[in-house]
Amino acid sequence: MNEDVRFTAWVRGRVQGVGFRWFTRANALEIGELVGFAVNLDDGRVQVVAEGPSENCHRLLEWLRSADTPGRVDGVTEIWGTPRGGYDGFEIR
């Protein structure tokens, strides 16, 4: 069963000023059926919130941890939960 889920991920490393949010959005749109956002945090991390089918969320999280991201990812911490809704698409904030 591919139920809808939500994850929030905090990505550490050199992930600001390298197009990380743009590429995250592009990958979310390519995977499809995902809504949410990517935002730069004051401490240098990028926060990603995504909702959609479980398999699609896992694919986006795998990409966040992969060597295919712009910049350099030193680590990703995530929490999972139930979708809250309220997103029109996947945006950069």
DSSP file (Angstrom, degrees, kcal/mol; ACC not computed):
  #  RESIDUE AA STRUCTURE BP1 BP2  ACC     N-H-->O    O-->H-N    N-H-->O    O-->H-N    TCO  KAPPA ALPHA  PHI   PSI    X-CA   Y-CA   Z-CA
    1    1 A M              0   0    0      0, 0.0     2,-0.8     0, 0.0    53,-0.0   0.000 360.0 360.0 360.0 131.1    0.0    0.0    0.0
    2    2 A N        +     0   0    0     52,-0.1     3,-0.1    51,-0.1    54,-0.1  -0.607 360.0 177.3-107.8  71.0    1.4    3.4   -1.0
    3    3 A E        -     0   0    0     -2,-0.8    51,-2.3    50,-0.2     2,-0.3  -0.268  36.2 -95.2 -73.5 160.2   -0.3    5.7    1.5
    4    4 A D  E     +A   53   0A   0     49,-0.2     2,-0.3    50,-0.1    -1,-0.1  -0.565  50.6 171.3 -76.8 138.0    0.4    9.4    1.7
    5    5 A V  E     -A   52   0A   0     47,-3.0    47,-2.0    -2,-0.3     2,-0.4  -0.801  24.0-135.1-135.8 175.6    3.0   10.5    4.2
    6    6 A R  E     -AB  51  81A   0     75,-2.1    75,-2.6    -2,-0.3     2,-0.4  -0.999  17.4-176.0-135.2 138.0    4.9   13.6    5.2
    7    7 A F  E     -AB  50  80A   0     43,-2.5    43,-2.4    -2,-0.4     2,-0.5  -0.995  13.0-158.0-133.0 148.6    8.5   14.0    6.0
    8    8 A T  E     -AB  49  79A   0     71,-2.2    71,-2.1    -2,-0.4     2,-0.4  -0.993  18.7-171.7-118.3 125.9   10.6   16.9    7.2
    9    9 A A  E     -AB  48  78A   0     39,-3.2    39,-2.8    -2,-0.5     2,-0.5  -0.940  16.8-155.3-122.5 141.7   14.3   16.8    6.5
   10   10 A W  E     -AB  47  77A   0     67,-2.9    67,-2.1    -2,-0.4     2,-0.5  -0.972  16.4-157.4-114.2 117.9   17.1   19.0    7.7
   11   11 A V  E     -AB  46  76A   0     35,-3.0    35,-1.7    -2,-0.5     2,-0.3  -0.852   7.1-163.3-104.2 122.8   20.1   18.8    5.3
   12   12 A R  E     + B   0  75A   0     63,-3.1    62,-2.7    -2,-0.5    63,-1.2  -0.723  44.9  53.5-103.3 152.9   23.5   19.8    6.6
   13   13 A G  E    S- B   0  73A   0     -2,-0.3     2,-1.4    60,-0.3    60,-0.2  -0.906 107.1 -24.5 130.1-155.2   26.7   20.7    4.6
   14   14 A R  E    S+ B   0  72A   0     58,-1.9    58,-1.7    -2,-0.3    31,-0.1  -0.696  85.1 131.9 -93.2  83.3   27.4   23.2    1.9
   15   15 A V        +     0   0    0     -2,-1.4     2,-0.4    29,-0.5     5,-0.3   0.296  41.9  82.0-122.5   6.3   23.8   23.4    0.7
   16   16 A Q  S    S+     0   0    0     -3,-0.2    30,-0.0     1,-0.2    29,-0.0  -0.935  94.5  17.3-114.6 141.3   23.1   27.2    0.5
   17   17 A G  S    S+     0   0    0     -2,-0.4    -1,-0.2    54,-0.0    54,-0.1   0.649 103.9  89.1  79.4  15.8   24.1   29.3   -2.4
   18   18 A V  S    S-     0   0    0     -3,-0.2    53,-0.1    52,-0.1    -2,-0.1   0.243 107.7 -97.5-126.8  10.4   24.5   26.3   -4.7
   19   19 A G  S  > S+     0   0    0     51,-0.1     4,-2.7    -4,-0.1     5,-0.3   0.644  76.4 141.4  83.1  15.0   21.0   25.9   -6.2
   20   20 A F  H  > S+     0   0    0     -5,-0.3     4,-2.2     1,-0.2     5,-0.2   0.910  70.5  45.7 -60.1 -45.7   20.1   23.2   -3.6
   21   21 A R  H  > S+     0   0    0     -6,-0.2     4,-2.5     2,-0.2    -1,-0.2   0.909 112.8  51.4 -64.4 -41.2   16.5   24.3   -3.1
   22   22 A W  H  > S+     0   0    0      1,-0.2     4,-2.6     2,-0.2    -2,-0.2   0.937 112.8  44.6 -61.3 -47.5   16.0   24.7   -6.9
   23   23 A F  H  X S+     0   0    0     -4,-2.7     4,-2.5     2,-0.2    -1,-0.2   0.852 110.6  55.2 -67.5 -33.3   17.2   21.2   -7.6
   24   24 A T  H  X S+     0   0    0     -4,-2.2     4,-2.4    -5,-0.3    -1,-0.2   0.936 110.6  45.4 -62.6 -45.5   15.2   19.8   -4.7
   25   25 A R  H  X S+     0   0    0     -4,-2.5     4,-2.5     2,-0.2     5,-0.2   0.928 111.8  52.0 -62.2 -45.5   12.1   21.3   -6.2
   26   26 A A  H  X S+     0   0    0     -4,-2.6     4,-2.1     1,-0.2    -2,-0.2   0.899 111.7  46.6 -59.4 -41.7   13.0   20.1   -9.7
   27   27 A N  H  X S+     0   0    0     -4,-2.5     4,-2.8     2,-0.2     5,-0.2   0.894 110.3  52.4 -68.6 -39.7   13.5   16.5   -8.3
   28   28 A A  H  X S+     0   0    0     -4,-2.4     4,-2.2     1,-0.2     6,-0.4   0.911 112.3  46.0 -61.0 -41.9   10.2   16.6   -6.4
   29   29 A L  H  < S+     0   0    0     -4,-2.5    -2,-0.2     2,-0.2    -1,-0.2   0.879 112.6  50.3 -68.7 -37.5    8.4   17.7   -9.6
   30   30 A E  H  < S+     0   0    0     -4,-2.1    -2,-0.2    -5,-0.2    -1,-0.2   0.909 110.8  48.4 -66.8 -42.1   10.1   15.0  -11.6
   31   31 A I  H  < S-     0   0    0     -4,-2.8    -2,-0.2    -5,-0.1    -1,-0.2   0.917 108.7-151.4 -63.0 -42.6    9.3   12.3   -9.1
   32   32 A G     <  +     0   0    0     -4,-2.2    -2,-0.1    -5,-0.2     3,-0.1   0.144  61.8  56.6  91.5 155.7    5.7   13.6   -9.2
   33   33 A E  S    S+     0   0    0      1,-0.2     2,-0.4    -4,-0.2    -4,-0.1   0.692  78.2 126.0  60.9  23.4    2.7   13.7   -6.8
   34   34 A L        -     0   0    0     -6,-0.4     2,-0.3    18,-0.2    18,-0.2  -0.914  34.8-178.5-113.6 140.0    4.7   15.6   -4.1
   35   35 A V  E     +C   51   0A   0     16,-2.3    16,-2.7    -2,-0.4     2,-0.3  -0.921  34.9  78.4-127.7 157.7    3.9   18.9   -2.5
   36   36 A G  E     -Cd  50  90A   0     53,-2.5    55,-2.4    -2,-0.3     2,-0.3  -0.998  60.7 -93.5 147.3-147.9    5.8   20.9    0.1
   37   37 A F  E     -Cd  49  91A   0     12,-2.2    12,-2.7    -2,-0.3     2,-0.4  -0.986   7.0-136.1-161.9 165.4    8.7   23.3    0.1
   38   38 A A  E     +Cd  48  92A   0     53,-1.7    55,-2.8    -2,-0.3     2,-0.3  -0.999  28.7 178.1-129.7 133.4   12.5   23.8    0.6
   39   39 A V  E     -C   47   0A   0      8,-2.5     8,-2.8    -2,-0.4     2,-0.3  -0.994  29.4-120.2-139.6 141.5   13.8   26.7    2.7
   40   40 A N  E     -C   46   0A   0     -2,-0.3     2,-0.3     6,-0.2     6,-0.2  -0.617  30.2-146.4 -75.2 137.2   17.2   28.0    3.8
   41   41 A L    >   -     0   0    0      4,-3.0     3,-1.8    -2,-0.3    -1,-0.0  -0.738  21.7-115.7-102.6 156.3   17.6   28.1    7.5
   42   42 A D  T 3  S+     0   0    0     -2,-0.3    -1,-0.1     1,-0.3    -2,-0.0   0.744 112.5  60.9 -61.9 -24.1   19.7   30.7    9.4
   43   43 A D  T 3  S-     0   0    0      2,-0.1    -1,-0.3     1,-0.0     3,-0.1   0.365 123.2 -98.4 -88.3   6.8   22.1   28.1   10.6
   44   44 A G  S <  S+     0   0    0     -3,-1.8   -29,-0.5     1,-0.4    -2,-0.1   0.328  87.1 116.9  97.3  -8.2   23.2   27.1    7.1
   45   45 A R        -     0   0    0    -33,-0.1    -4,-3.0   -31,-0.1     2,-0.4  -0.434  59.5-131.1 -85.8 166.7   21.0   24.0    6.7
   46   46 A V  E     -AC  11  40A   0    -35,-1.7   -35,-3.0    -6,-0.2     2,-0.5  -0.981  15.6-149.9-114.6 132.1   18.1   23.5    4.2
   47   47 A Q  E     -AC  10  39A   0     -8,-2.8    -8,-2.5    -2,-0.4     2,-0.5  -0.878  11.9-168.1-101.0 133.1   14.8   22.3    5.5
   48   48 A V  E     -AC   9  38A   0    -39,-2.8   -39,-3.2    -2,-0.5     2,-0.5  -0.985   5.8-173.8-122.3 127.1   12.7   20.2    3.1
   49   49 A V  E     +AC   8  37A   0    -12,-2.7   -12,-2.2    -2,-0.5     2,-0.4  -0.987  12.8 173.5-118.4 126.7    9.0   19.3    3.8
   50   50 A A  E     -AC   7  36A   0    -43,-2.4   -43,-2.5    -2,-0.5     2,-0.4  -0.995  12.8-173.2-136.9 141.2    7.3   16.9    1.4
   51   51 A E  E     +AC   6  35A   0    -16,-2.7   -16,-2.3    -2,-0.4   -45,-0.2  -0.985  37.7  82.2-129.9 143.2    4.0   15.2    1.4
   52   52 A G  E    S-A    5   0A   0    -47,-2.0   -47,-3.0    -2,-0.4   -18,-0.2  -0.966  78.7  -7.6 157.9-167.3    2.7   12.6   -1.1
   53   53 A P  E  >  -A    4   0A   0      0, 0.0     4,-2.3     0, 0.0     3,-0.4  -0.260  64.8-121.6 -56.0 139.8    2.8    8.8   -1.7
   54   54 A S  H  > S+     0   0    0    -51,-2.3     4,-2.5     1,-0.2     5,-0.2   0.882 111.2  52.0 -50.7 -47.4    5.2    7.0    0.6
   55   55 A E  H  > S+     0   0    0      1,-0.2     4,-1.9     2,-0.2    -1,-0.2   0.894 110.5  48.4 -60.2 -40.8    7.3    5.6   -2.3
   56   56 A N  H  > S+     0   0    0     -3,-0.4     4,-2.1     2,-0.2    -1,-0.2   0.892 110.3  50.9 -68.8 -39.8    7.7    9.1   -3.8
   57   57 A C  H  X S+     0   0    0     -4,-2.3     4,-2.4     1,-0.2    -2,-0.2   0.915 109.8  50.4 -62.9 -42.2    8.7   10.7   -0.5
   58   58 A H  H  X S+     0   0    0     -4,-2.5     4,-2.5    -5,-0.2    -1,-0.2   0.878 108.0  53.6 -63.8 -36.8   11.4    8.0    0.0
   59   59 A R  H  X S+     0   0    0     -4,-1.9     4,-1.9     2,-0.2    -1,-0.2   0.908 109.8  47.3 -63.7 -41.2   12.7    8.6   -3.5
   60   60 A L  H  X S+     0   0    0     -4,-2.1     4,-2.3     2,-0.2    -2,-0.2   0.913 112.0  49.9 -66.6 -41.2   13.1   12.3   -2.7
   61   61 A L  H  X S+     0   0    0     -4,-2.4     4,-1.4     1,-0.2    -2,-0.2   0.898 108.6  52.7 -64.3 -40.0   14.8   11.5    0.6
   62   62 A E  H  X S+     0   0    0     -4,-2.5     4,-0.6     1,-0.2     3,-0.2   0.905 109.2  50.3 -60.2 -41.3   17.2    9.1   -1.2
   63   63 A W  H >< S+     0   0    0     -4,-1.9     3,-1.2     1,-0.2     5,-0.2   0.911 105.5  55.8 -64.1 -41.3   18.1   11.9   -3.6
   64   64 A L  H 3< S+     0   0    0     -4,-2.3    -1,-0.2     1,-0.3    -2,-0.2   0.835 112.6  43.3 -58.7 -31.6   18.8   14.3   -0.7
   65   65 A R  H 3< S+     0   0    0     -4,-1.4    -1,-0.3    -3,-0.2    -2,-0.2   0.501 100.3  96.3 -90.2  -5.9   21.3   11.8    0.6
   66   66 A S  S X< S-     0   0    0     -3,-1.2     3,-0.7    -4,-0.6     7,-0.2  -0.197  84.7-114.9 -84.2 174.1   22.9   11.0   -2.7
   67   67 A A  T 3  S+     0   0    0      1,-0.2    -1,-0.1     5,-0.1    -4,-0.1   0.393 102.6  82.4 -83.8   1.8   26.0   12.3   -4.4
   68   68 A D  T 3   +     0   0    0     -5,-0.2    -1,-0.2     2,-0.0    -4,-0.1   0.477  68.1 101.9 -87.3  -2.4   23.8   13.9   -7.1
   69   69 A T  S <  S-     0   0    0     -3,-0.7     4,-0.1    -6,-0.2     2,-0.1  -0.454  79.7-106.9 -80.3 153.5   22.9   17.0   -5.1
   70   70 A P  S    S+     0   0    0      0, 0.0     2,-0.2     0, 0.0   -52,-0.1  -0.424  88.9   8.7 -71.3 157.2   24.5   20.3   -5.7
   71   71 A G  S    S-     0   0    0    -53,-0.1     2,-0.4    -2,-0.1   -56,-0.2  -0.493 110.5 -55.7  75.0-142.8   27.0   21.5   -3.1
   72   72 A R  E     -B   14   0A   0    -58,-1.7   -58,-1.9    -2,-0.2     2,-0.6  -0.957  40.9-152.7-144.4 121.0   28.0   18.9   -0.4
   73   73 A V  E     +B   13   0A   0     -2,-0.4   -60,-0.3   -60,-0.2     3,-0.1  -0.840  13.9 177.1 -95.7 121.3   25.6   17.1    1.9
   74   74 A D  E     -     0   0A   0    -62,-2.7     2,-0.3    -2,-0.6   -61,-0.2   0.664  67.4 -22.8 -93.4 -20.9   27.2   16.1    5.2
   75   75 A G  E     -B   12   0A   0    -63,-1.2   -63,-3.1     2,-0.0     2,-0.4  -0.912  49.3-141.9 177.9 155.9   24.1   14.6    6.6
   76   76 A V  E     -B   11   0A   0     -2,-0.3     2,-0.4   -65,-0.2   -65,-0.2  -0.998  11.3-169.1-132.8 128.3   20.3   14.5    6.6
   77   77 A T  E     +B   10   0A   0    -67,-2.1   -67,-2.9    -2,-0.4     2,-0.3  -0.961  17.0 179.8-113.4 133.6   18.0   14.1    9.6
   78   78 A E  E     -B    9   0A   0     -2,-0.4     2,-0.3   -69,-0.2   -69,-0.2  -0.956  20.7-160.9-136.3 155.1   14.4   13.4    9.0
   79   79 A I  E     -B    8   0A   0    -71,-2.1   -71,-2.2    -2,-0.3     2,-0.3  -0.971  16.8-145.7-127.1 148.7   11.1   12.9   10.8
   80   80 A W  E     +B    7   0A   0     -2,-0.3     2,-0.3   -73,-0.2   -73,-0.2  -0.815  28.7 141.5-113.8 151.7    8.0   11.2    9.4
   81   81 A G  E     -B    6   0A   0    -75,-2.6   -75,-2.1    -2,-0.3     3,-0.0  -0.903  50.1 -61.5-163.9-167.2    4.4   11.9   10.0
   82   82 A T        -     0   0    0     -2,-0.3   -77,-0.2   -77,-0.2   -31,-0.0  -0.694  61.6 -93.7 -93.3 147.2    0.9   12.2    8.5
   83   83 A P        -     0   0    0      0, 0.0   -77,-0.1     0, 0.0    -1,-0.1  -0.259  29.7-169.6 -60.0 143.2    0.2   14.7    5.8
   84   84 A R        -     0   0    0      1,-0.1   -78,-0.0    -3,-0.0   -33,-0.0   0.590  27.8-152.5-105.4 -19.0   -1.2   18.1    7.0
   85   85 A G        +     0   0    0      1,-0.1    -1,-0.1   -50,-0.1     3,-0.1  -0.169  53.5 119.1  75.6-173.4   -2.2   19.4    3.6
   86   86 A G        +     0   0    0      1,-0.3     2,-0.4     2,-0.0    -1,-0.1   0.511  47.7 120.4  92.0   6.2   -2.4   23.0    2.6
   87   87 A Y        -     0   0    0      1,-0.1    -1,-0.3   -52,-0.0     3,-0.1  -0.865  44.8-165.0-106.4 138.9    0.3   23.0   -0.2
   88   88 A D  S    S-     0   0    0     -2,-0.4     2,-0.3   -52,-0.1    -1,-0.1   0.662  71.4 -40.7 -90.8 -19.5   -0.5   23.9   -3.8
   89   89 A G  S    S-     0   0    0    -53,-0.2   -53,-2.5   -56,-0.0     2,-0.6  -0.849  85.2 -53.7-175.4-154.4    2.7   22.5   -5.2
   90   90 A F  E     -d   36   0A   0    -55,-0.3     2,-0.3    -2,-0.3   -53,-0.2  -0.952  63.0-177.8-113.2 115.9    6.4   22.2   -4.3
   91   91 A E  E     -d   37   0A   0    -55,-2.4   -53,-1.7    -2,-0.6     2,-0.5  -0.726  30.8-127.1-117.8 161.5    7.8   25.7   -3.7
   92   92 A I  E      d   38   0A   0     -2,-0.3   -53,-0.2   -55,-0.2   -55,-0.0  -0.909 360.0 360.0 -99.4 128.2   11.1   27.4   -2.8
   93   93 A R              0   0    0    -55,-2.8   -54,-0.2    -2,-0.5    -1,-0.1   0.385 360.0 360.0-113.4 360.0   10.7   29.6    0.2
